[in-house]
Amino acid sequence: MRPRGPIVVVGSGVAGLATALAAAPMPVRVLCRVHDGGGSASALAQGGIAAALDATDGVEAHVSDTLVAGAGHNDVAMVRWLCMNAPAAIEWLAQIGVAFDRDANGRLLLGREGGHGAARVVHAGGDASGAEVIRAMREQAERSSHIQWRGGVDVEALLLRDGRVCAVRTRDARGRCEEIQAAAVVLATGGVGALFARTSNPPGADGSGMALGLAAGAAARDLEFVQFHPTALDVSGGHCLPLITEALRGAGARLRHADGRLLMDGVHPLGDLAPRDVVARRVWQSQNADGRAWLDASAVAGEWARHFPTVLATCLSHGVDPRRDWIPVAPAAHFHMGGLATDGDGRTTVPGLYAVGEVACNGVHGANRLASNSLLEGLLCGRRLGQHLSQSFVGPCTGGSRWVERGEPLWEQPLAELRQRLWEAAGPVREKETLQRAMRQNADWSSRAWQARLAQRILASALERSGSLGSHHRVDSAA
């Protein structure tokens, strides 16, 4: 029996779009906060998509690099599935119109990024890969008759009937509410970076979907593992900082102390292309010691306007010419490896509720995500989930029902304080006393505001893991 209502997908990044497209012929409603469907972290992604495409590379090498970056905390079966299907993902994107960067003979150009032992990262539009992927997927979705869009709405509540999610309630900017029946609800709302004082994410990456899933009783996993990108543009007083792509270091840029010494010299065998957690901590330490860290990209050859148009325009707008000036950089909250616990098909522990992309945790990234595996995961897991939902048959929801609310938000000033506390306590370097103090300070807010409740869950997970692992670094532990 086909269930009543469409599949409701909350979020319009790569994971949400992939799910919606693959769910055909089931009707899908895509709900997102921004009217034009933009605003996702996917669209801002400067890194590309990792896939073992070169004859000298292989799937097992991609698997190995992913496991090393993830500190062995990964789900090995999911990692192998991801890496095996990566080449097909690139082929599918090319088929729907993604203009990948190619050489004069039409061969894909492969770049190298942090943690990779080989050049296996495909880009589109240089450092504008995410925007190009979203453009092509959005156009494909607009041509798909089974997909309907609704922008400018926030999903604030879930209806559970006999323990199963079967509807959502939205609210628009004017405060108008709408209830939408759903055969299934897919959370594809992104990560939690905007809950930190410094982030490379857009403002909407505030953990709202995770908070809603937790309120409904969904289990969480690995919330302590937050990846900090080592090279965001160090803009004074900024919250959402422009990203300086890792591909620059793959092309020869070097991190330096203020006096010119190489920042990563002797720190890791891969130097400037060490896994992100290692580089981010080093940049953090340099800032604390010297006040600033710098990226010297003067050795990067080639056409900046073609290969790094986003970085070039961003830096120039802040008075820095990256072709000759050192770029001031800082670590910033970038990607959440933790999230709502799911299986490989995106099921959470609440029937009828699914999660995909950064809001979900299926174990593929482990304790630290390998560069350029994020768009790949969102695409492949979204397609897998959409195909699963297109073949699912469930009966109608019956029995008693109740609405589960995400809760009230914090006002602007306390939210800024919360972000600063989370940054200081659960940033690239952590220790017990600071984590405990932040939890005490947030206690009153957590009784009434969803951002504070979510922050408490992250802090508690970081406190519980007393040893260091991957992106979670405890200076008060020898581990």
C-alpha positions in Angstrom: 0.0 0.0 0.0 1.4 3.4 -0.9 1.4 5.8 2.1 -0.6 9.0 2.1 1.4 12.2 1.5 4.7 12.9 -0.3 8.2 12.3 0.8 9.2 15.5 2.6 12.9 16.5 2.2 14.0 19.3 4.5 17.1 21.0 2.9 18.2 21.8 -0.6 22.0 21.0 -0.5 23.5 18.2 -2.4 22.2 15.5 -0.1 18.6 16.8 -0.2 18.6 17.2 -3.9 20.1 13.8 -4.5 17.5 12.2 -2.3 14.7 14.1 -4.1 15.9 13.2 -7.6 16.4 9.5 -6.8 13.0 9.1 -5.1 11.1 9.2 -8.4 8.4 8.4 -9.2 7.3 9.1 -5.6 6.1 12.7 -5.1 8.6 14.8 -3.2 8.3 18.2 -1.5 11.5 20.0 -0.9 11.3 22.5 2.0 14.1 25.0 2.7 14.6 28.2 4.6 15.8 30.3 1.6 13.2 31.3 -1.1 15.5 30.4 -4.0 16.7 27.1 -2.5 20.2 28.5 -1.9 22.1 29.1 1.2 23.5 25.6 1.7 27.0 24.7 2.7 27.1 22.5 -0.5 26.9 25.6 -2.7 29.9 27.2 -0.9 32.1 24.1 -1.2 35.4 25.0 -2.8 36.9 21.6 -2.6 35.8 19.1 -5.2 34.8 15.4 -5.2 37.3 12.6 -4.4 37.3 9.6 -6.7 40.1 7.1 -7.7 40.1 7.8 -11.4 43.8 7.8 -12.4 45.4 4.6 -13.6 48.1 4.9 -10.9 45.4 5.3 -8.2 42.8 2.8 -6.9 39.8 2.3 -4.7 41.8 0.6 -1.9 44.1 3.6 -1.8 41.1 5.9 -1.4 39.7 3.6 1.3 43.1 3.6 3.1 43.4 7.4 3.1 39.8 7.8 4.3 40.4 5.4 7.2 43.7 7.1 8.2 42.1 10.5 8.2 39.2 9.1 10.2 41.6 7.7 12.8 40.2 4.3 12.3 36.9 5.2 13.8 35.1 4.7 10.5 32.6 2.1 9.5 34.8 0.2 7.1 32.0 -1.3 5.0 30.5 2.2 4.5 33.9 3.6 3.5 34.5 0.8 1.0 31.0 1.4 -0.5 31.6 5.1 -0.8 35.0 4.8 -2.5 33.8 2.0 -4.9 30.9 4.1 -6.1 32.8 7.4 -6.3 33.8 7.1 -10.0 30.1 6.4 -11.0 29.1 9.5 -9.0 31.4 11.6 -11.1 30.0 10.1 -14.3 26.4 10.7 -13.2 27.1 14.4 -12.4 28.8 14.8 -15.8 25.7 13.3 -17.4 23.4 15.9 -15.8 25.6 18.8 -16.9 28.2 19.4 -14.3 31.1 21.1 -16.2 34.1 19.5 -14.6 37.5 21.0 -15.2 39.4 19.1 -18.0 42.6 19.4 -19.9 42.9 20.2 -23.6 42.3 16.6 -24.5 39.1 16.4 -22.4 40.6 14.4 -19.6 39.5 15.3 -16.0 42.0 17.4 -14.1 42.8 15.7 -10.8 44.0 17.8 -7.8 45.5 16.7 -4.5 44.2 17.8 -1.1 45.0 17.2 2.5 45.2 13.6 3.6 45.2 12.2 0.1 48.2 10.1 -1.1 47.4 10.8 -4.7 45.8 13.4 -7.0 42.1 12.2 -7.0 40.0 15.3 -6.5 37.8 16.5 -9.4 36.9 20.2 -9.5 34.3 22.2 -11.4 35.0 25.9 -12.0 38.2 25.7 -10.1 37.3 26.5 -6.5 33.6 26.9 -7.3 32.8 23.2 -7.4 30.0 23.2 -4.9 28.1 26.0 -6.7 28.5 24.2 -10.1 27.2 20.9 -8.7 24.3 22.5 -7.0 23.4 24.4 -10.2 23.2 21.3 -12.3 21.3 19.3 -9.7 18.9 22.2 -9.1 18.2 22.4 -12.8 17.6 18.7 -12.9 15.2 18.9 -10.0 13.3 21.8 -11.6 12.8 19.6 -14.7 11.5 16.7 -12.6 7.7 16.6 -12.3 7.7 14.6 -9.1 9.4 17.3 -7.1 7.7 20.4 -5.7 9.6 23.3 -4.0 8.7 25.4 -1.0 11.2 28.0 0.0 11.1 30.6 2.8 9.9 28.1 5.4 11.4 26.6 8.6 10.4 23.2 9.7 9.7 23.6 13.4 7.8 20.4 14.5 7.2 16.8 13.6 4.0 14.9 14.1 4.4 11.4 15.6 1.5 9.0 15.3 1.9 5.7 17.2 5.7 6.5 17.3 6.1 7.1 13.6 6.8 10.5 11.9 4.0 11.2 9.5 3.8 15.1 9.1 5.8 18.3 9.5 4.8 21.8 10.6 6.4 24.7 8.9 6.5 28.4 9.7 7.3 31.2 7.3 8.7 34.7 7.9 5.3 36.1 8.6 4.6 33.5 11.3 2.1 31.6 9.1 2.0 27.8 9.8 1.3 24.9 7.6 0.9 21.2 8.3 2.1 18.8 5.6 1.4 15.1 5.7 4.4 12.9 4.8 5.0 9.3 3.8 8.5 9.9 5.2 10.5 12.9 6.4 14.2 13.3 5.4 16.4 15.7 7.3 19.1 17.0 5.0 19.7 20.2 6.9 23.5 20.3 7.1 25.8 20.7 10.1 26.4 22.7 13.2 29.2 25.0 12.2 27.2 28.2 12.7 26.9 27.4 16.4 30.6 28.2 16.8 32.0 31.7 16.9 34.1 31.1 13.8 32.9 29.0 11.0 33.3 28.5 7.2 29.6 27.5 7.0 26.6 29.7 6.1 24.4 31.0 8.9 21.8 28.3 8.3 24.1 25.5 9.3 23.0 25.9 12.9 22.0 22.3 13.7 18.3 23.0 13.5 17.5 19.6 11.8 19.6 17.7 14.3 17.8 19.5 17.2 14.5 18.5 15.7 15.5 14.9 15.3 16.8 14.7 18.9 13.6 16.2 20.1 11.7 13.4 18.4 13.8 10.9 20.2 16.3 10.0 17.5 19.6 8.6 18.7 22.8 10.6 18.1 26.3 9.4 17.4 29.8 10.9 17.6 28.7 14.5 18.4 32.2 15.4 19.7 33.8 15.1 16.3 33.8 18.5 14.7 36.2 19.2 11.9 37.9 22.6 11.8 39.2 23.8 8.5 42.7 25.2 9.0 42.5 28.0 6.5 39.5 30.4 6.7 40.3 34.0 5.9 41.1 35.6 9.2 38.6 38.5 9.1 38.5 40.4 12.4 35.2 40.0 14.3 33.8 37.7 11.6 31.4 34.8 12.3 30.9 33.1 8.9 34.4 33.4 7.5 35.3 33.0 3.8 37.1 29.7 3.1 40.6 29.5 1.6 40.5 26.2 -0.3 42.9 23.4 0.7 43.6 23.0 -3.0 45.9 26.0 -2.8 48.2 24.0 -0.6 47.9 21.1 -3.1 49.1 23.6 -5.7 52.2 24.7 -3.7 51.0 27.2 -1.1 52.7 27.0 2.3 51.6 27.9 5.8 54.0 30.2 7.6 54.7 31.8 11.0 54.8 35.6 11.1 58.6 35.5 10.8 58.4 33.4 7.7 59.2 30.0 9.2 57.2 27.1 7.7 54.4 26.3 10.1 54.1 22.6 9.3 57.9 21.9 9.1 58.6 18.7 11.1 55.0 18.4 12.3 53.7 15.7 10.0 55.1 13.6 7.1 52.6 15.2 4.7 53.5 18.7 5.8 51.0 21.3 4.6 48.8 18.5 3.3 48.5 16.7 6.6 44.9 15.8 7.7 42.8 18.8 8.6 42.8 18.2 12.4 46.6 18.2 12.5 46.9 21.4 10.4 44.0 23.2 12.2 45.6 22.6 15.6 48.9 23.9 14.4 47.3 27.1 13.0 45.4 27.5 16.3 48.7 27.1 18.3 50.4 29.6 16.0 47.7 32.2 16.5 47.9 31.8 20.3 51.6 32.2 20.2 52.2 34.8 17.5 48.7 36.4 17.1 48.3 35.2 13.5 49.1 32.5 11.0 49.7 33.0 7.3 49.3 31.2 4.0 51.9 32.1 1.4 50.5 31.3 -2.1 53.0 33.2 -4.1 54.4 29.9 -5.5 51.1 28.9 -6.9 51.4 29.0 -10.7 48.7 29.1 -13.4 45.6 31.2 -14.0 44.2 32.3 -10.7 41.0 33.5 -12.3 40.4 30.1 -13.8 41.6 27.8 -11.0 40.9 29.8 -7.8 38.4 32.5 -8.8 36.5 32.4 -5.5 39.6 32.8 -3.3 41.0 35.5 -5.6 37.8 37.6 -5.5 37.4 37.1 -1.8 40.9 38.1 -0.9 40.9 41.1 -3.2 37.7 42.3 -1.6 39.5 42.3 1.7 42.6 44.1 0.4 44.8 41.0 0.0 46.2 40.0 -3.3 46.9 36.3 -2.8 49.2 36.2 -5.8 51.8 38.2 -3.9 50.5 38.9 -0.4 50.4 36.4 2.5 46.9 35.5 3.4 45.9 35.7 7.1 44.2 32.4 8.0 42.5 31.0 11.0 40.8 27.7 11.8 37.0 27.6 11.6 34.3 25.1 12.3 33.8 23.3 9.0 32.2 19.9 9.1 30.4 17.7 11.7 31.3 14.1 11.5 28.7 13.3 14.2 25.0 13.6 13.8 21.8 11.7 14.0 22.7 8.0 14.0 21.6 6.3 10.8 22.2 3.0 8.9 23.4 2.9 5.4 20.0 3.7 4.0 19.5 6.8 6.1 17.1 5.4 8.7 17.2 7.0 12.1 16.0 5.2 15.2 12.6 6.9 14.8 10.3 5.2 12.3 9.5 7.4 9.3 12.4 9.8 10.0 15.5 9.7 7.8 18.7 11.8 7.8 21.3 12.2 5.1 24.4 14.3 4.5 26.1 16.3 7.3 23.1 16.1 9.7 23.5 12.3 9.7 26.2 10.0 11.0 26.6 6.6 9.3 30.2 6.2 10.3 31.8 6.8 6.9 33.9 9.8 8.1 35.1 8.4 11.4 36.7 10.9 13.7 37.9 13.3 11.0 36.6 13.6 7.4 39.0 13.2 4.5 39.0 16.3 2.2 36.5 16.2 -0.6 34.6 13.2 0.7 31.7 15.4 1.8 30.0 16.2 -1.5 30.6 12.6 -2.4 28.9 11.3 0.7 25.9 13.7 0.3 25.5 12.7 -3.4 25.9 8.9 -3.0 24.0 8.5 0.3 21.2 10.8 -1.0 20.8 8.7 -4.1 20.8 5.5 -2.1 18.2 6.9 0.3 16.0 8.2 -2.5 16.1 4.8 -4.3 15.2 3.1 -1.0 12.2 5.4 -0.4 11.0 5.0 -4.0 10.6 1.2 -3.3 9.2 1.4 0.2 5.7 0.4 0.9 4.2 1.3 4.3 0.7 1.4 5.7 -1.0 4.6 6.8 -0.2 6.1 10.2 -2.9 5.2 12.8 -3.2 5.5 16.6 -2.5 8.4 19.0 -0.6 11.4 17.8 1.5 14.2 19.3 3.5 17.1 17.9 7.2 17.3 18.8 8.6 20.8 18.9 12.2 21.8 18.2 11.6 24.7 20.8 12.3 28.4 21.1 15.5 29.9 19.7 18.0 32.1 21.6 18.0 35.8 21.0 20.9 37.4 19.2 23.1 38.4 22.1 22.9 35.2 24.1 23.4 33.2 20.9 26.6 35.1 20.3 27.7 34.3 23.8 26.8 30.6 23.3 28.9 30.5 20.1 31.9 32.0 21.8 31.6 29.5 24.7 31.3 26.6 22.3 34.3 27.9 20.3 36.5 28.2 23.4 35.5 24.9 25.0 34.9 22.6 22.0 37.2 24.2 19.4 40.3 22.6 17.9 41.9 22.1 21.4 39.8 21.0 24.4 40.2 20.2 28.1 38.0 19.1 30.9 37.7 22.2 33.0 36.7 24.5 30.1 34.2 22.0 28.9 32.6 21.7 32.3 32.5 25.5 32.7 30.8 26.0 29.4 28.1 23.4 30.4 27.5 25.2 33.7 27.2 28.5 31.9 24.7 27.1 29.4 22.5 25.3 31.9 19.8 27.9 32.3 19.5 28.5 28.6 19.3 24.8 27.8 15.9 24.6 29.6 14.3 26.9 27.1 16.4 27.2 23.9 17.1 24.5 21.3 20.6 25.9 20.4 21.7 25.6 24.0 20.3 22.1 24.3 22.2 21.0 21.2 25.4 22.7 22.4 25.1 20.9 25.7 24.9 17.5 23.9 28.1 18.4 21.9 29.9 19.5 25.1 28.8 16.4 27.0 30.1 14.2 24.2 33.4 16.0 24.2 33.7 15.7 27.9 32.8 12.0 27.9 35.6 11.2 25.5 38.6 11.8 27.7 41.2 10.7 25.2 42.2 12.4 21.9 41.0 10.9 18.7 40.9 12.5 15.2 39.4 16.0 15.3 38.7 15.6 19.1 41.9 16.8 20.8 42.1 16.8 24.6 45.2 18.5 25.9 44.5 17.0 29.4 45.0 13.5 28.0 48.0 11.6 26.9 46.0 9.6 24.4 
